[in-house]
Amino acid sequence: MTLSEHDQERLQALESELSSTKAELARVVSEQALAAETLRASEELKSRLIACSRDCIKMLDLEGRLLFMNEGGMQVLEICDIGPFLNGPWVEFWDGADREAAKAAVQAAKAGGIGRFVGYFETRTTRQPRWWDVVVSPVYDANGKPERLLALSRDVTQHKKDEIALCEAVQFNREIIEGAAEGIIVYDAELRYELFNPFMERLTGKRSEEVLGRVATEVFPRLGPSGIATALKRALLGEVVQVADALVPKHSADGRDLWESCTFAPHRDAQGKVIGVIGLVRDVTERHLAEETFRSIVVGTASATGNDFFPSLVRHLATALRVRYAFITDCDDQKRAKALAFWNGDQFGEKFEFDIADTPCMKVLNGETCHYKEGLQSLFPMDTGLADWGAESYLGVPMIDREGRVIGHIAILDDKPMDRDPRAIDLVKIFAARAAAELKRQRAEAELQSALQQVQTLQKKLEAENVYLQEEISKEHNFEEIVGNSRAIVEVLDRVETVAPTDSTVLITGETGCGKELIARAIHSHGSRKHRPLVKLNCGAIPTGLVESELFGHMKGAFTGALERRTGRFELADGGTLFLDEVSELPLDTQVKLLRVLQEHEFEPLGSSRTVKVNVRMIAASNRDLEKAVQEGRFRADLFYRLNVLPIVLPPLRQRRSDIPLLTTFFVERFTRQFGKQITGIAQDTMDLLSRYAWPGNIRELQNVVERAVVLSRGPVLRLGADLLPAANAAMASTDEGADLNPLFSHDATSDSSSLEQVERRHIQSVLQKTDWVVEGDRGAAKILDLHPNTLRSRMKKLGIERASLNPALPATKSRAHEAVTN
């Protein structure tokens, strides 16, 4: 069957339309696929956003049951498995008032509204406290009706904490402002009151409602003349202003003048701009008045001394406290009092005495402070003097000494009632203490005058003897610090006079405690360097590692711990003298450097290559035999010979027995003054005991023994028991048989079978015969026997040694009290 041409055209048209339809269909299918993919991606993104959100997102049904919770919310709430909570009431997550708020939010969302509240909910595992801002809103269906509820919870813990802290701070500040014991004021930029705390209300009598919003000088016009208005303007310019004791007339609630101490500081906003002034006000009226009263009394009595003090005190006390009468009494027995001064209104009255029984002073003189406001005469009718004065009121304060004894009292009386004023009582107590001290001083002065008269004769004699002896020593050697006149010490002083003018090195040797440092000072003070420093260093008291640093100094960082530069002793002594005590204790490597300084007069500080030139005279001292130390290799021979240019050997005290009484007397005088003792002499048996003792500790031991004896002494004559000396030596010193009076006993005198007492007697007689029975002097027997003349006379008396023609013994001399230093 053949198609007509018309049909063929139509068929072609249909095929063309079919192709277009297929193409369109393919395009639509492609677009639908793209839209589906886009929708899927969007839904996936939404799901991820919901799951990962740190907000807690929950889906509820219309009854408030939990249908869904996002993963992020579960993590925040520390819920690992949501299963047990699904289909359960969401409101049971909350407690107390928060549960009621959750119910109300669900009902509001169910009705188509928005429910919101802030609730507290702890995390499930670690129980961390959390506050949540909760919003509950409806989810509508296609018809626009709520079919579900969306609950969104956001963590607002930090905000809540800040809010709580802010509330607490506000409450704290309010409590401070309202309870402060000083005025707190805030002014705006126009100096209008913005804050006026309760203290200011009580102080001024103005309520805050009366002053807030008003300019300060309009409310209180007298702030201008007081200087406070000017201070406020300065604070507005950014300055912190202190106003001390400003007088504001009639500023108090009862119309009194006020003294105020104020601080004004600028009040700034967050940008630092001054927007007002903060003021602190303290009421110092009472303090100011008390100070004025106290000052008037102090000034009035400042120039009064002795007998004028008490009259001046009662007059100014009565005037300052505005009372008619005031008096001060002296009373020791609490039975009868004697007035020391009496102010009678406008003049001084006559002094009087009275029995304290049945008087207002009765309790006061028993140690109590008493105040009677009024009715004084009716309270004490037996005290007729009160009626004569017309006294109505009374205040009495006891005068108490340091031992707590009542020695008198201060009383003020008035012819009108006297209110109890704590300020006045405190003031009278202050001056009662001062009056007690003055009364005690006057009593002590009277006792001292009597005691001084008794010792005046002995003191003058002692001073004359001391002056004579010191002049003799000064004429001979002019060493005022050294006490002694034995042959041994005189030889040492001769040596000092010889070496002092030179600049040569000196080596002083001697036992510990025999006075090496004193000799070194004497050499320095009598040489050409006496106006330059004498620098001392004890080589035995410094750790080995620090000796060089002490001598030569060090630079910063020279060794661990050297945090700054240190100047050594050589550099400090430049132009003067360096005294090295216990020089034998120096390490050998340090001795090498010391030798260089002595030879070249230069050294290098530790940690430095810089050479320091010095001009120093060295005085060394040692209690060891340095020659033996050189032989043993503990001391360098070249250094020893360099130091030993001008040697001085200082004898121990046991070789200077004639000095023992003189030094003993010197130390007694020193410690008598130091400890406030009244010692006028030394017992002869004590002096004998000290002279016989061997003194292994030298002068230092003697000083310590005398110090202990002075401390323990109870009378005017010093007596020394043998228990104050070391037991072994004291036993020998306290017995005649064991006393080694003199190392000069001859072999012939001690080689026979005679008793020790007989040998001693013959030896003393032999020496006396050789000196023609002369005891004292350079050629006397005491000098030869190395004994004090008094000691020798005591031994002669004990041994029965007499000579009819023997001259009367001359009185012993004592040293003048001056400073002595022993090594």
Secondary structure as GFF3:
##gff-version 3
##sequence-region A 1 823
A	DSSP	alpha_helix	5	52	.	.	.	ID=ss1
A	DSSP	beta_strand	56	60	.	.	.	ID=ss2
A	DSSP	beta_strand	66	69	.	.	.	ID=ss3
A	DSSP	alpha_helix	71	77	.	.	.	ID=ss4
A	DSSP	three_ten_helix	83	85	.	.	.	ID=ss5
A	DSSP	three_ten_helix	90	93	.	.	.	ID=ss6
A	DSSP	alpha_helix	97	110	.	.	.	ID=ss7
A	DSSP	beta_strand	115	120	.	.	.	ID=ss8
A	DSSP	beta_strand	131	140	.	.	.	ID=ss9
A	DSSP	beta_strand	146	155	.	.	.	ID=ss10
A	DSSP	alpha_helix	157	179	.	.	.	ID=ss11
A	DSSP	beta_strand	183	188	.	.	.	ID=ss12
A	DSSP	beta_strand	193	196	.	.	.	ID=ss13
A	DSSP	alpha_helix	198	204	.	.	.	ID=ss14
A	DSSP	alpha_helix	208	211	.	.	.	ID=ss15
A	DSSP	alpha_helix	216	219	.	.	.	ID=ss16
A	DSSP	alpha_helix	223	226	.	.	.	ID=ss17
A	DSSP	alpha_helix	228	236	.	.	.	ID=ss18
A	DSSP	beta_strand	241	248	.	.	.	ID=ss19
A	DSSP	beta_strand	258	268	.	.	.	ID=ss20
A	DSSP	beta_strand	274	283	.	.	.	ID=ss21
A	DSSP	alpha_helix	285	302	.	.	.	ID=ss22
A	DSSP	three_ten_helix	306	308	.	.	.	ID=ss23
A	DSSP	alpha_helix	309	321	.	.	.	ID=ss24
A	DSSP	beta_strand	325	330	.	.	.	ID=ss25
A	DSSP	beta_strand	336	344	.	.	.	ID=ss26
A	DSSP	beta_strand	353	355	.	.	.	ID=ss27
A	DSSP	alpha_helix	361	364	.	.	.	ID=ss28
A	DSSP	beta_strand	370	372	.	.	.	ID=ss29
A	DSSP	alpha_helix	376	379	.	.	.	ID=ss30
A	DSSP	alpha_helix	384	389	.	.	.	ID=ss31
A	DSSP	beta_strand	393	400	.	.	.	ID=ss32
A	DSSP	beta_strand	406	414	.	.	.	ID=ss33
A	DSSP	alpha_helix	422	476	.	.	.	ID=ss34
A	DSSP	alpha_helix	487	499	.	.	.	ID=ss35
A	DSSP	beta_strand	506	509	.	.	.	ID=ss36
A	DSSP	alpha_helix	516	525	.	.	.	ID=ss37
A	DSSP	beta_strand	534	538	.	.	.	ID=ss38
A	DSSP	three_ten_helix	539	541	.	.	.	ID=ss39
A	DSSP	three_ten_helix	544	546	.	.	.	ID=ss40
A	DSSP	alpha_helix	547	552	.	.	.	ID=ss41
A	DSSP	alpha_helix	569	572	.	.	.	ID=ss42
A	DSSP	beta_strand	577	581	.	.	.	ID=ss43
A	DSSP	three_ten_helix	583	585	.	.	.	ID=ss44
A	DSSP	alpha_helix	588	600	.	.	.	ID=ss45
A	DSSP	beta_strand	602	603	.	.	.	ID=ss46
A	DSSP	beta_strand	612	613	.	.	.	ID=ss47
A	DSSP	beta_strand	617	622	.	.	.	ID=ss48
A	DSSP	alpha_helix	626	631	.	.	.	ID=ss49
A	DSSP	alpha_helix	637	643	.	.	.	ID=ss50
A	DSSP	beta_strand	646	649	.	.	.	ID=ss51
A	DSSP	three_ten_helix	653	655	.	.	.	ID=ss52
A	DSSP	three_ten_helix	657	659	.	.	.	ID=ss53
A	DSSP	alpha_helix	660	675	.	.	.	ID=ss54
A	DSSP	beta_strand	681	682	.	.	.	ID=ss55
A	DSSP	alpha_helix	684	692	.	.	.	ID=ss56
A	DSSP	alpha_helix	698	712	.	.	.	ID=ss57
A	DSSP	beta_strand	717	718	.	.	.	ID=ss58
A	DSSP	three_ten_helix	722	724	.	.	.	ID=ss59
A	DSSP	alpha_helix	727	733	.	.	.	ID=ss60
A	DSSP	alpha_helix	747	750	.	.	.	ID=ss61
A	DSSP	alpha_helix	756	770	.	.	.	ID=ss62
A	DSSP	alpha_helix	781	785	.	.	.	ID=ss63
A	DSSP	alpha_helix	789	799	.	.	.	ID=ss64
###
